[in-house]
Amino acid sequence: MGVSGIDTRALARRLRMGGACNGVLSTEILDDGELVRLAQAVPPMAGLDLVSGLPPMAGLDQAPGVPPRASCRWTEGGGEFSATRRGPGERRFRVVVVDCGTKPSVLRNLVDGGGDVWVVPASSTAADLLDHQPEGVFVSHGPGDPAAVTGTIQSLRSLLGRVPMFGLGLGSLLIALAMGGRTFKLPFGHHGVNHPVRNEGTGTVAITSQNHGFAADAASLSAAGAAVTHVSLNDRTVEGFAHPDRAAFGVQFLPDAAPGPHDATYLFDAFRAMMETGRSPSAEDLHTAQERQRKAYE
């Protein structure tokens, strides 16, 4: 952006119609022509770092660069701010978290939801995960193209139907790929804290926090035997799915409310219920959990 500034309404129309594109902002280079030249020199969708020359996001596996380097136990809960706290006498389930880039707030919700939580790297094999004797596997959100995370996809494929599985964001797409579904890059991603998502079984709408650039293909999920449970009301892309025969489900949005609304923290209760019953939640089950959460706030 040079000294003359830009027409922000024209920019919004360009992004809305054409999708995300590269751009350059500078407080040192004030010549518009030079800024345009720099923007045009960036490889498509490579990001804005002209020095490092980042590769395109499509095909980029960034999960291996995410800590932890070794397995560790997580015991911290949300304390007084918890929206998913369980009673001290309730049974705890051993949950193994495949860490593709998770936030502490997600781990706190898993603990508060009744999890004995162990965090392992995204590079862990199926045998590594089974060594922890999990009663549930949680696959976290994270950066990069899900289709490029081939090692994790293979590990999850080996565990499908053997251990209940729940994924958020990137993790949900890795589960979709492990099932045999397909993913694709969105023209522009979903980012922010006010995304409306509809439960396809009940019509209930939740306001969600999101931060992703890829989505699952609905037809491929159906062909793999999974059912779409949630849809974005902004662009009708898949926001959630469940496989009725393999005790696995996932959502694209982030229910941990850090930052964001608390509308979707009921998903951690749905994960616990799946570990108790060995059955993936239907849209109606998710709605019931959501209503239980709503009444708890009243």
C-alpha positions, 0 to 999 in steps of 0.5 A: 500500500503506497502513500495514495492508499487503496480502495478497501471496498474494491479490495473486499469485492476482489477477495470475495469474488476471486478468493485469497491472493498475495499482497504487499504492505510496506512502510518503507517502499512508497512507490505503488509500481514497485509494490505491485512488482513485488506482489506479482513476483511472489509465487501463487499463494506462497504467503507474503514473506518475500525473503524466505520464499515460502512454498505454496500452502497446497501440498505443504505438510507443516505438522512435523514442525509442531512440538511436542518432540516426545510424548507427555502427560497433560493434567491442567484443567480450566479451573473456574473458567471451565465449561466442561467440568466433570465431578471428581467421582466420575470415571476418567478416560485415557485420551491420546492427543495427536498434536498437529498444533493444538492449543492449551485450551483444547487440552484443558477442555479434554481434562475437564471433560473427563480425560486422562490426557497424553499428548504425542507428536503428529509423527506417531505411528498407530503402534505408538498410539496403541502403546498408550492404551487409549480409550479415545484418540483426539486429533488436533487442529494445526497448519498446512494441507491435510492431504500432505500429512500422509504418515498421520493419515495412515496411522489413523486409518489403521485405528479407525473402528478400533478406538473412538476418534474425534478431530478438530480443524486439520484433525477432522480433515485427517480423519476424513482422509483416513476414511477415504474422503477427499479435501480441497483448498477453499478459495478463501479460508474461514477465519474469525469468531462469528461463523454460523454453523447449522446442525443438519439433523436438527437445524440448530445454529451455533456461532463458532470460532474458525481458522482453516483454509481447507475443507472436506468434500461432502460427496466423498464423505458420503461415499466413504459411509460418513454422514455430514452433521454440520454445514457452514451457513456462509458457503455451505461447506462441510463443518462436521461429519460422523461415521456411524460404523467406526466411532469417529467424528470431526468438526472444522470449527474450534469449540475451546472458546479461547478466543471465541464463543462457548456455543460448541464446548458440548462437543467434548461431552459428545466425545466422552459419550462416544468413549462410553458407548463406542458409538459415534454421535448422530446429529441428534446426539450432538443436539442433545449434548448442546441442549444439556450445555445450554441448560447448564448455563441457565 
